[in-house]
Amino acid sequence: MSLVEAVANVAVGYGVAVVTQILIFPVFGLHTTLAQNLKMGAVFTVVSIARSFALRRLFEAIRVASSNDRPN
């Protein structure tokens, strides 16, 4: 179920990114096609996955380091 949750999270995040771009970009005078919004959403999704992975590894390293500092 963790994999299903992770895939659902990525899919929902992608959809939210694309819809947000479609709604917000025109407010700032940016006009993009649906194809451009889909591509940008994909880039943001990949960056988000990389960020989440890096933070998860960082916090796991901190957890391991702090557990190694404790006396047995």
The 8 nearest C-alpha neighbors of each residue, nearest first, counted from 0:
[[1, 3, 2, 4, 5, 6, 7, 8],
 [2, 0, 4, 3, 5, 6, 7, 8],
 [1, 3, 5, 0, 4, 6, 7, 8],
 [2, 4, 0, 6, 1, 5, 7, 8],
 [5, 3, 1, 7, 2, 6, 8, 0],
 [4, 6, 2, 8, 7, 3, 1, 9],
 [5, 7, 9, 3, 8, 4, 2, 10],
 [8, 6, 10, 4, 5, 9, 11, 3],
 [7, 9, 5, 11, 6, 10, 12, 4],
 [10, 8, 12, 6, 7, 11, 13, 5],
 [11, 9, 7, 13, 12, 8, 6, 14],
 [10, 12, 14, 8, 13, 9, 7, 15],
 [13, 11, 9, 15, 10, 14, 8, 16],
 [14, 12, 16, 10, 11, 15, 40, 44],
 [13, 15, 11, 17, 16, 12, 18, 10],
 [14, 16, 12, 18, 13, 17, 19, 11],
 [17, 15, 13, 19, 14, 40, 18, 12],
 [18, 16, 20, 14, 40, 19, 15, 36],
 [17, 19, 21, 15, 20, 16, 14, 22],
 [20, 18, 16, 22, 17, 21, 23, 15],
 [21, 19, 17, 23, 24, 22, 18, 16],
 [22, 20, 18, 19, 23, 24, 17, 36],
 [21, 23, 19, 20, 24, 18, 25, 26],
 [24, 22, 20, 26, 25, 19, 21, 27],
 [23, 25, 29, 27, 20, 26, 21, 22],
 [26, 24, 28, 29, 27, 23, 30, 22],
 [27, 25, 23, 24, 28, 29, 22, 30],
 [28, 26, 25, 24, 29, 23, 30, 22],
 [27, 29, 25, 26, 30, 24, 23, 31],
 [30, 28, 24, 25, 27, 31, 26, 23],
 [29, 31, 25, 28, 24, 32, 21, 27],
 [32, 30, 35, 29, 36, 33, 24, 21],
 [31, 33, 35, 34, 36, 30, 37, 21],
 [32, 34, 36, 35, 37, 31, 21, 38],
 [35, 33, 37, 32, 36, 38, 31, 39],
 [36, 34, 38, 32, 37, 33, 31, 39],
 [35, 37, 33, 39, 34, 38, 17, 40],
 [36, 38, 40, 34, 35, 39, 17, 33],
 [39, 37, 41, 35, 40, 36, 34, 42],
 [40, 38, 42, 36, 41, 37, 35, 43],
 [39, 41, 37, 43, 17, 38, 42, 16],
 [40, 42, 44, 38, 39, 43, 37, 45],
 [43, 41, 39, 45, 44, 40, 46, 38],
 [44, 42, 46, 40, 41, 45, 47, 39],
 [43, 45, 41, 47, 42, 46, 13, 40],
 [44, 46, 48, 42, 47, 43, 49, 41],
 [47, 45, 43, 49, 44, 48, 50, 42],
 [46, 48, 44, 50, 45, 49, 43, 51],
 [47, 49, 51, 45, 50, 46, 52, 44],
 [48, 50, 46, 52, 47, 51, 53, 45],
 [51, 49, 47, 53, 48, 52, 46, 54],
 [50, 52, 48, 54, 49, 53, 55, 47],
 [51, 53, 55, 49, 50, 54, 48, 56],
 [54, 52, 50, 56, 55, 51, 49, 57],
 [55, 53, 57, 51, 56, 52, 58, 50],
 [54, 56, 52, 58, 53, 57, 51, 59],
 [55, 57, 59, 53, 54, 58, 60, 52],
 [58, 56, 54, 60, 59, 55, 53, 61],
 [57, 59, 61, 55, 60, 56, 62, 54],
 [58, 60, 62, 56, 61, 57, 55, 63],
 [61, 59, 57, 63, 58, 62, 64, 56],
 [62, 60, 58, 64, 59, 63, 65, 57],
 [61, 63, 59, 65, 60, 64, 58, 66],
 [62, 64, 60, 66, 65, 61, 59, 67],
 [65, 63, 61, 67, 66, 62, 60, 68],
 [66, 64, 68, 62, 67, 63, 61, 69],
 [65, 67, 63, 68, 69, 64, 62, 61],
 [68, 66, 64, 65, 69, 63, 70, 62],
 [69, 67, 65, 66, 64, 70, 63, 71],
 [70, 68, 66, 67, 71, 65, 64, 63],
 [69, 71, 68, 67, 66, 65, 64, 63],
 [70, 69, 67, 68, 66, 65, 64, 63]]
